[in-house]
Amino acid sequence: MQKFLIPTIALFFMAMALAAAADPKPASPGKKDKCPVCGMFVYKYPDWVGQISFADGKTFFFDGAKDLFKYYFNVAKYNPGKTAADIAVMRVTEYYDMQIINARAAFYVIGSDVFGPMGKEPIPFKTQAAAEEFKNDHGGTKILTFDQISRAVIDQLD
């Protein structure tokens, strides 16, 4: 029994370490963190923060989902030597409850009357129902998933 206990415990801790490395915990931007796309200080806009964490542990913060997508669509421009494949996780701030959520799982309302720090933004939501409610209340034109958002969609918001 005891000869199985130590390897089992070791395996458990290795699995926990791998899980933590694969999905780093959300971080908060510090006062010196600037959006790599527009150069604005991100901490000033806590309700709009986005973040991209790379597999090597480096995290970049954004002042909204729009700049996060701009970075994602052109990683090499903003971070030479890196590609989108190097990204471990992307997060955005959910509009209603201000919680950090997985950007790939979010629903985004496009074309609403709500503006972020950089003007028109894709507004992120945890659920499609919340996105529908917001779209109806704020004149949104469509709801898109992460995979449905293209560079052209983001360019139209500028």
TATAWO-V435321 format. One record per pair of residues at least 12 apart in sequence whose C-alpha atoms are under 6 Angstrom apart, sorted by the first residue. I is the first residue (numbers start at 1). J is the second residue. D is the distance in whole Angstrom. If there is no record, write none. Layout:
i=<I	I>
j=<J	J>
d=<D	D>
//
This chain:
i=<29	31	35	35	42	48	48	48	49	49	49	49	50	50	50	50	50	51	51	52	52	53	53	54	54	54	55	55	55	66	90	91	94	94	104	106	106	106	107	107	107	107	107	108	108	108	108	108	109	109	109	109	110	110	110	110	111	111	112	112	112	113	120>
j=<43	43	61	62	63	63	64	93	62	63	64	93	62	64	65	91	92	90	91	89	90	88	89	86	87	88	86	87	88	121	103	103	124	125	146	124	125	126	124	125	128	144	145	122	123	124	143	144	122	123	142	143	122	140	141	142	140	141	138	139	140	138	157>
d=<5	6	6	5	5	6	5	6	6	5	5	6	5	6	6	5	4	6	5	6	4	6	5	6	4	5	6	6	5	6	5	5	5	5	5	6	5	5	6	5	6	6	5	5	5	5	5	5	6	5	6	5	5	6	6	5	5	5	5	5	4	5	5>
//
